[in-house]
Amino acid sequence: MPAVTGKIAAASLALALFAATTSTASAQKKYDTGATDTEIKIGNIMPYSGPASAYGVIGRTEAAYFKKVNDEGGINGRKINFVSYDDAYSPPKTVEQARKLVESDEVLLVFNSLGTPPNSAIQKYMNSKKVPQLFVATGATKWNDPQNFPWTMGWQPNYQSETQIYAKYIMKAMPNAKIGVLYQNDDYGKDYLKGLKDGLGAKAASMIVLEESYETSEPTIDNHIVKLKATGADVFINITTPKFAAQAIKKISEIGWKPTHFLNNVSASVGSVIKPAGFENSQDIISAAYLKDVSDPQWKDDAGMKAFLEFMTKYFPEGDKLDGGTIVGYGVAQTLVEVLKKCGDDLTRANVMKQAASLKDFRTEVLLPGIKINTGPNDFAPISSLQLMKFKGEKWDLFGDVISADAGG
């Protein structure tokens, strides 16, 4: 009998240990809709068509990067299923695509969807559904508002900070400047304009001689450029998306206007803006950067740039290495991968936001030296530093120090 009793006891102990192990394993693994033992489903909305279609390359780069991640075994053994839709930069279409991603595709999160008006249109919906609207591809200041919108977070430096840096430079180098501004008539354009005025302070009213807005539905902005030149402005602040930025650069040259030209970072791409506008027409334009530029020879031996170029050759050979959108897509995809790695086996939406809000001195391989990604429960602005640059020859030349550019949320 004792032998039988011993066997039963051993069997009971084994069973108890198995049960304990199983319950521990299941306790460690937590999933929300869009995550399983084998998959993480990520949604994305991009303007693959329409007036901002130049930015579609960001989504294509991200898709290629996630393929690389999957080829290397995925994230903690799970493959990324990246579902990306076109909204043509039209907010009503964005709403439609966001609902599809959340309610039909059942994604874990919506990542890096592009544009200020499109993201504004879905912000309340995403927060009411408690689905992360993570690392949105827009620098509007409003994305850094964790108290009111705890499910929405930006990634790039915010627009107001950028134009405040330009304003500081103008006040120091050209205190008597007459400034003409061209801006897109939406939240994106107005955010940049507010930063400029805040940076100029009391002098804004006397220094800005004309604020000229345009609609994305306009085929050309040539008439606005002619109007701005007629004011006698000697400084031009160009707050436009790529298609219109290239038009502005060409038209300025065509009519012989020679202002000091500031171009917003979102249109500083050599591949999608400067090259089409003509290198000869783009000399001495000033902008600001937070990412390395492929055309800059100082990065030719840089390990991060080499890794980026190897990725492009293998996974996105048809992509334009000179297009700033490819660097953006690569850098932000690396940031998401870091967040998902930190989530471990707790792939709940709440934990995704918790990990996204606890990044400390994280660097993707393509950030400029001295720039790091930091977030916190009350800081949803991952990147808040920029460096000024001037276009010379066929590339941007960085100058001055890296400037911390925090503007309030």
BELNORQUI-V250914 format. One record per pair of residues at least 12 apart in sequence whose ideal C-beta (glycine too) atoms are under 10 Angstrom apart, sorted by the first residue. I is the first residue (numbers start at 0). J is the second residue. If there is no record, write none. Layout:
i;j
I;J
I;J
//
This chain:
i;j
24;344
25;344
26;344
27;343
27;344
27;345
28;343
28;344
28;345
28;346
29;342
29;343
29;344
29;345
29;346
29;347
29;349
29;350
30;107
30;344
30;345
30;346
30;347
31;105
31;107
31;108
31;129
31;130
31;131
31;345
31;346
31;347
31;348
31;349
31;350
31;351
32;101
32;102
32;104
32;105
32;106
32;107
32;130
32;347
32;348
33;80
33;82
33;100
33;101
33;104
33;105
33;106
33;107
33;108
33;130
33;346
33;348
33;351
34;77
34;106
34;107
34;108
34;339
34;342
34;344
34;345
34;346
34;347
34;348
34;351
35;77
35;78
35;80
35;107
35;346
36;75
36;76
36;77
36;344
36;346
37;73
37;76
37;77
37;78
37;80
38;73
38;77
38;78
38;79
38;80
38;107
38;346
39;65
39;73
39;74
39;75
39;77
39;78
39;79
39;80
39;81
39;106
39;107
39;108
39;335
39;339
39;342
39;346
39;351
40;77
40;78
40;79
40;80
40;81
40;82
40;100
40;104
40;105
40;106
40;107
40;108
41;61
41;65
41;79
41;80
41;81
41;82
41;83
41;100
41;104
41;106
41;107
41;108
41;109
41;110
41;111
41;131
41;133
41;332
41;335
41;339
42;80
42;81
42;82
42;83
42;84
42;96
42;97
42;99
42;100
42;101
42;104
42;105
42;106
42;107
42;108
42;109
42;110
42;111
42;112
42;130
42;131
42;132
43;57
43;58
43;61
43;62
43;65
43;81
43;82
43;83
43;84
43;96
43;100
43;106
43;108
43;109
43;110
43;111
43;112
43;113
43;136
44;58
44;82
44;83
44;84
44;85
44;86
44;88
44;92
44;93
44;94
44;95
44;96
44;97
44;99
44;100
44;109
44;110
44;111
44;112
44;113
44;114
44;117
44;118
44;121
44;135
44;136
45;57
45;58
45;59
45;61
45;62
45;83
45;84
45;85
45;86
45;87
45;88
45;96
45;111
45;112
45;113
45;114
45;117
45;136
45;328
46;58
46;85
46;86
46;87
46;88
46;89
46;92
46;93
46;112
46;113
46;114
46;117
46;136
46;240
47;59
47;83
47;84
47;85
47;86
47;87
47;88
47;113
48;85
48;86
48;87
48;88
48;89
48;92
49;85
49;86
49;87
49;88
49;89
49;92
49;114
49;215
49;216
49;242
50;87
50;88
50;89
50;183
50;214
50;215
50;216
50;217
50;218
50;240
50;241
50;242
50;243
51;86
51;87
51;88
51;89
51;113
51;114
51;116
51;117
51;183
51;187
51;215
51;240
51;241
51;242
51;243
51;265
52;85
52;87
52;88
52;240
52;241
52;242
52;271
53;240
53;241
53;242
53;244
53;245
53;266
53;268
53;270
53;271
53;272
53;275
53;322
53;323
53;324
54;88
54;113
54;114
54;136
54;240
54;241
54;265
54;268
54;271
54;322
54;323
54;324
54;327
54;328
55;83
55;85
55;87
55;88
55;113
55;324
56;268
56;270
56;271
56;315
56;318
56;319
56;322
56;323
56;324
56;325
56;327
56;328
57;83
57;111
57;113
57;136
57;322
57;323
57;324
57;325
57;326
57;327
57;328
57;329
57;331
57;332
58;81
58;83
58;84
58;85
58;110
58;111
58;112
58;113
58;136
58;324
58;328
59;83
59;315
59;317
59;318
59;324
59;325
59;328
60;307
60;310
60;311
60;314
60;315
60;318
60;322
60;324
60;325
60;326
60;327
60;328
60;329
60;330
60;331
60;332
61;79
61;81
61;83
61;110
61;111
61;136
61;315
61;325
61;327
61;328
61;329
61;331
61;332
61;335
62;79
62;81
62;82
62;83
62;314
62;315
62;328
62;332
63;81
63;310
63;311
63;313
63;314
63;315
63;316
63;317
63;318
63;325
63;328
63;329
63;332
64;79
64;81
64;307
64;310
64;311
64;314
64;315
64;325
64;328
64;329
64;330
64;331
64;332
64;333
64;335
64;336
65;78
65;79
65;80
65;81
65;83
65;110
65;314
65;332
65;335
65;336
66;78
66;79
66;81
66;313
66;314
66;315
67;309
67;310
67;313
67;314
67;315
67;329
67;332
67;336
68;81
68;332
68;333
68;335
68;336
68;339
69;81
70;313
70;314
73;336
73;339
74;335
74;336
74;337
74;338
74;339
74;340
74;342
74;343
74;346
75;339
75;340
75;342
75;343
75;344
75;346
76;344
77;339
77;344
77;346
79;110
79;332
79;335
79;336
79;339
80;104
80;106
80;107
81;106
81;110
81;332
82;96
82;99
82;100
82;103
82;104
82;105
82;106
82;109
83;96
83;100
83;110
83;111
83;112
84;96
84;97
84;99
84;100
84;104
84;112
86;112
86;113
86;114
86;117
86;120
86;121
87;117
88;113
88;114
88;116
88;117
88;185
88;215
88;240
89;114
89;116
89;117
89;120
89;215
90;114
90;115
90;116
90;117
90;118
90;119
90;120
90;121
90;185
91;117
91;120
92;117
92;120
93;112
93;113
93;114
93;116
93;117
93;118
93;119
93;120
93;121
93;124
94;117
94;120
94;121
94;124
95;120
95;121
96;109
96;112
96;117
96;121
97;109
97;112
97;117
97;118
97;120
97;121
97;122
97;124
97;125
97;128
97;130
97;132
98;121
98;124
98;128
100;112
100;121
100;125
100;130
101;121
101;124
101;125
101;128
101;130
102;128
102;130
105;130
106;130
106;131
107;130
107;131
107;133
107;339
107;342
107;346
107;347
107;348
107;351
108;125
108;130
108;131
108;132
108;133
108;134
108;150
108;335
108;338
108;339
108;346
108;348
108;351
108;352
108;355
109;121
109;125
109;128
109;130
109;131
109;132
109;133
109;134
109;135
109;150
109;151
110;131
110;132
110;133
110;134
110;135
110;136
110;154
110;331
110;332
110;334
110;335
110;338
110;351
111;132
111;133
111;134
111;135
111;136
111;137
111;154
111;327
111;328
111;331
111;332
111;334
111;335
112;125
112;132
112;133
112;134
112;135
112;136
112;137
113;135
113;136
113;137
113;265
113;324
113;327
114;135
114;136
114;137
114;139
114;185
114;186
114;187
114;215
114;240
114;265
115;135
115;136
115;137
115;138
115;139
115;141
115;142
115;158
115;183
115;185
115;186
115;187
115;188
115;189
115;190
115;191
115;265
116;137
116;139
116;183
116;185
116;186
116;187
116;188
116;215
117;135
117;136
117;137
117;187
118;132
118;135
118;136
118;137
118;139
118;141
118;142
118;151
118;153
118;186
118;187
119;135
119;137
119;139
119;141
119;142
119;185
119;186
119;187
121;135
121;151
122;135
122;141
122;142
122;144
122;147
122;148
122;150
122;151
123;147
123;148
123;151
125;148
125;150
125;151
126;147
126;148
126;149
126;150
126;151
127;150
128;150
128;348
129;149
129;150
129;348
129;349
129;352
130;150
130;348
130;351
130;352
131;149
131;150
131;151
131;152
131;338
131;348
131;349
131;350
131;351
131;352
131;355
132;148
132;150
132;151
132;152
132;153
132;352
133;150
133;151
133;152
133;153
133;154
133;331
133;334
133;335
133;338
133;348
133;351
133;352
133;355
133;379
134;151
134;152
134;153
134;154
134;155
134;330
134;331
134;332
134;334
134;335
134;338
134;355
134;381
135;151
135;152
135;153
135;154
135;155
135;331
136;153
136;154
136;155
136;265
136;324
136;327
136;328
136;331
137;153
137;154
137;155
137;157
137;158
137;186
137;187
137;190
137;265
138;153
138;154
138;155
138;156
138;157
138;158
138;159
138;160
138;161
138;187
138;190
138;191
138;194
138;263
138;264
138;265
138;380
138;382
139;153
139;155
139;157
139;158
139;159
139;185
139;186
139;187
139;189
139;190
139;191
140;153
140;157
140;158
140;159
140;160
140;186
140;190
140;193
140;194
140;380
140;406
140;407
140;408
141;153
141;157
141;186
141;190
141;408
142;154
142;155
142;157
142;379
142;380
142;381
142;408
143;157
143;374
143;377
143;378
143;379
143;380
143;381
143;383
143;405
143;406
143;407
143;408
144;379
144;380
144;408
145;352
145;356
145;374
145;375
145;376
145;377
145;378
145;379
145;380
145;408
146;376
146;377
146;379
146;408
147;408
148;379
148;408
149;349
149;352
149;356
149;376
149;379
150;348
150;349
150;351
150;352
151;352
151;379
152;338
152;352
152;355
152;356
152;374
152;378
152;379
152;380
152;381
153;374
153;379
153;380
153;381
153;382
153;383
153;408
154;327
154;330
154;331
154;334
154;335
154;355
154;372
154;374
154;379
154;380
154;381
154;382
155;264
155;265
155;289
155;290
155;327
155;330
155;331
155;380
155;381
155;382
155;383
155;385
156;264
156;287
156;288
156;289
156;370
156;380
156;381
156;382
156;383
156;384
156;385
156;402
156;403
156;404
156;405
156;406
157;190
157;191
157;194
157;380
157;382
157;383
157;404
157;405
157;406
157;407
157;408
158;186
158;187
158;188
158;189
158;190
158;191
158;192
158;193
158;194
158;195
158;238
158;263
158;264
158;265
158;406
159;190
159;191
159;192
159;193
159;194
159;195
159;196
159;197
159;198
159;404
159;405
159;406
159;407
159;408
160;194
160;197
160;198
160;287
160;380
160;382
160;383
160;384
160;385
160;402
160;403
160;404
160;405
160;406
160;407
161;190
161;191
161;194
161;195
161;198
161;238
161;261
161;263
161;264
161;265
161;286
161;287
161;289
161;385
161;402
161;404
161;406
162;180
162;182
162;190
162;191
162;192
162;193
162;194
162;195
162;196
162;197
162;198
162;199
162;236
162;238
162;261
162;263
162;287
162;404
162;406
163;193
163;194
163;195
163;196
163;197
163;198
163;199
163;402
163;404
163;405
163;406
164;194
164;195
164;198
164;261
164;287
164;384
164;385
164;386
164;387
164;399
164;402
164;403
164;404
164;406
165;178
165;191
165;194
165;195
165;198
165;199
165;234
165;236
165;261
165;262
165;263
165;285
165;286
165;287
165;385
165;387
166;178
166;194
166;195
166;196
166;197
166;198
166;199
166;200
166;202
166;203
166;206
166;236
166;261
167;198
167;199
167;387
167;402
167;404
168;198
168;259
168;261
168;285
168;287
168;387
168;399
168;402
169;195
169;198
169;199
169;202
169;206
169;234
169;236
169;259
169;261
169;285
170;198
170;199
170;200
170;202
170;206
172;234
172;259
172;285
173;206
173;233
173;234
173;259
174;202
174;206
175;202
175;205
175;206
175;233
176;199
176;202
176;206
176;207
176;208
176;232
176;233
176;234
176;258
176;259
177;205
177;206
177;207
177;208
177;209
177;230
177;231
177;232
177;233
177;234
177;258
178;195
178;199
178;202
178;203
178;205
178;206
178;207
178;208
178;209
178;210
178;227
178;230
178;232
178;233
178;234
178;235
178;236
178;258
178;259
178;261
179;207
179;208
179;209
179;210
179;211
179;223
179;224
179;226
179;227
179;228
179;229
179;230
179;231
179;232
179;233
179;234
179;235
179;236
179;237
179;256
179;258
180;192
180;195
180;196
180;207
180;208
180;209
180;210
180;211
180;212
180;227
180;232
180;234
180;235
180;236
180;237
180;238
180;261
181;209
181;210
181;211
181;212
181;213
181;220
181;223
181;224
181;226
181;227
181;235
181;236
181;237
181;238
181;239
181;243
181;244
181;247
182;195
182;210
182;211
182;212
182;213
182;223
182;236
182;237
182;238
182;239
182;263
183;212
183;213
183;214
183;215
183;220
183;238
183;239
183;240
183;243
183;263
184;211
184;212
184;213
184;214
184;215
184;217
185;212
185;214
185;215
187;215
187;238
187;239
187;240
187;263
187;265
188;210
188;212
188;213
188;215
188;238
188;239
188;240
188;263
189;212
189;238
190;238
190;406
191;236
191;237
191;238
191;239
191;263
191;264
191;265
192;207
192;210
192;212
192;236
192;238
193;406
194;238
194;404
194;406
195;207
195;210
195;236
195;238
195;261
196;210
197;406
197;407
198;406
206;232
206;234
207;230
207;232
207;234
207;236
208;227
208;230
208;231
208;232
208;233
208;234
209;223
209;226
209;227
209;229
209;230
209;231
209;232
210;227
210;236
210;238
211;223
211;224
211;226
211;227
211;230
212;238
213;238
213;239
213;243
213;246
213;247
215;239
215;240
215;242
215;243
217;243
217;246
218;242
218;246
219;242
219;243
219;246
219;247
219;250
220;237
220;239
220;242
220;243
220;244
220;246
220;247
220;250
221;246
221;247
221;249
221;250
221;253
221;254
222;250
223;239
223;243
223;246
223;247
223;250
224;237
224;246
224;247
224;248
224;249
224;250
224;251
224;253
224;254
224;256
225;250
225;251
225;253
225;254
225;256
227;247
227;250
227;251
227;256
227;258
228;250
228;251
228;254
228;255
228;256
228;257
228;258
229;254
229;256
231;258
232;256
232;258
232;259
233;256
233;257
233;258
233;259
234;258
234;259
234;260
234;261
234;285
235;247
235;251
235;256
235;257
235;258
235;259
235;260
235;261
235;262
235;284
236;258
236;259
236;260
236;261
236;262
236;263
237;251
237;258
237;260
237;261
237;262
237;263
237;266
237;284
237;286
238;261
238;262
238;263
238;265
238;266
239;262
239;263
239;265
239;266
239;272
240;263
240;265
240;266
240;271
240;272
241;265
241;266
241;267
241;268
241;270
241;271
241;272
241;273
241;275
241;276
241;322
241;323
241;324
242;266
242;271
242;272
242;275
243;266
243;272
244;262
244;263
244;265
244;266
244;267
244;268
244;271
244;272
244;273
244;275
244;276
244;284
245;266
245;268
245;271
245;272
245;273
245;274
245;275
245;276
245;277
245;280
245;281
246;272
246;275
246;276
247;260
247;262
247;266
247;272
247;276
247;280
248;260
248;262
248;266
248;272
248;273
248;275
248;276
248;277
248;280
248;281
248;284
248;390
249;275
249;276
249;277
249;280
249;281
250;276
250;280
251;276
251;280
251;281
251;284
252;276
252;277
252;279
252;280
252;281
252;282
253;280
257;283
259;283
259;284
259;285
260;280
260;281
260;282
260;283
260;284
260;285
260;286
260;390
261;284
261;285
261;286
261;287
261;387
262;276
262;281
262;284
262;285
262;286
262;287
262;390
263;286
263;287
264;286
264;287
264;288
264;289
264;290
264;323
264;385
264;388
265;286
265;323
265;324
265;327
266;286
266;323
267;284
267;285
267;286
267;287
267;288
267;290
267;292
267;323
267;388
267;390
267;395
268;292
268;319
268;321
268;322
268;323
268;324
268;325
268;326
268;327
269;281
269;292
269;293
269;294
269;295
269;319
269;320
269;321
269;322
269;323
269;390
269;393
269;394
269;395
270;293
270;294
270;318
270;319
270;320
270;321
270;322
270;323
270;324
270;325
271;319
271;321
271;322
271;323
271;324
271;325
272;284
272;286
272;322
272;323
273;286
273;294
273;321
273;323
273;390
273;393
273;394
273;395
274;294
274;319
274;321
274;322
274;393
278;390
278;391
278;392
278;393
278;394
281;390
281;391
281;392
281;393
281;395
282;389
282;390
282;391
282;392
283;389
283;390
283;391
284;388
284;389
284;390
284;391
284;395
285;387
285;388
285;389
285;390
285;395
285;398
286;385
286;387
286;388
286;389
286;390
286;395
287;384
287;385
287;386
287;387
287;388
287;395
287;397
287;399
287;402
287;404
288;323
288;326
288;366
288;367
288;370
288;385
288;386
288;387
288;388
288;395
288;397
288;401
289;327
289;330
289;365
289;366
289;367
289;370
289;382
289;383
289;384
289;385
289;386
289;401
289;404
290;323
290;326
290;327
290;329
290;330
290;331
290;363
290;365
290;366
290;367
290;370
290;382
291;303
291;304
291;307
291;326
291;330
291;363
291;364
291;365
291;366
291;367
291;368
291;370
291;397
292;304
292;321
292;323
292;326
292;365
292;367
292;388
292;394
292;395
292;396
292;397
293;307
293;308
293;311
293;319
293;320
293;321
293;322
293;323
293;325
293;326
293;365
293;394
294;320
294;321
294;323
294;392
294;393
294;394
294;395
295;388
295;394
295;395
295;396
295;397
296;394
297;394
297;396
297;397
298;365
298;367
301;364
301;365
301;368
302;364
303;329
303;330
303;333
303;362
303;363
303;364
303;365
303;366
303;368
304;326
304;364
304;365
305;364
306;329
306;333
306;364
306;365
307;320
307;325
307;326
307;329
307;330
307;333
307;363
307;364
307;365
308;320
310;325
310;329
310;332
310;364
311;325
311;326
311;329
315;328
315;329
321;393
321;394
323;395
325;365
326;363
326;364
326;365
326;366
327;365
329;363
329;364
329;365
330;362
330;363
330;364
330;365
330;366
330;372
330;382
331;363
331;365
331;381
331;382
332;363
333;361
333;362
333;363
333;364
333;365
333;366
333;372
334;355
334;358
334;361
334;362
334;363
334;366
334;372
334;374
334;381
334;382
335;351
335;355
336;363
337;354
337;355
337;358
337;361
337;362
337;363
337;372
338;350
338;351
338;352
338;353
338;354
338;355
338;356
338;357
338;358
338;361
338;374
339;351
339;354
339;355
340;354
341;353
341;354
341;355
341;357
341;358
341;361
342;354
342;355
352;376
352;379
353;376
354;374
355;374
355;379
355;381
356;374
356;375
356;376
356;377
356;378
356;379
356;381
357;373
357;374
357;375
357;376
358;371
358;372
358;373
358;374
358;375
358;378
358;381
359;371
359;372
359;373
359;374
359;375
360;372
360;373
361;373
361;374
361;381
363;382
366;382
366;384
367;384
367;385
367;386
367;388
367;397
367;401
368;386
368;397
368;401
369;384
369;386
369;400
369;401
369;403
370;382
370;383
370;384
370;385
370;386
370;401
370;403
371;383
371;384
377;408
378;405
378;408
379;408
380;404
380;405
380;406
380;407
380;408
382;404
383;402
383;403
383;404
383;405
383;406
384;400
384;401
384;402
384;403
384;404
384;405
385;399
385;401
385;402
385;403
385;404
386;398
386;399
386;400
386;401
386;402
387;399
387;400
387;401
387;402
//
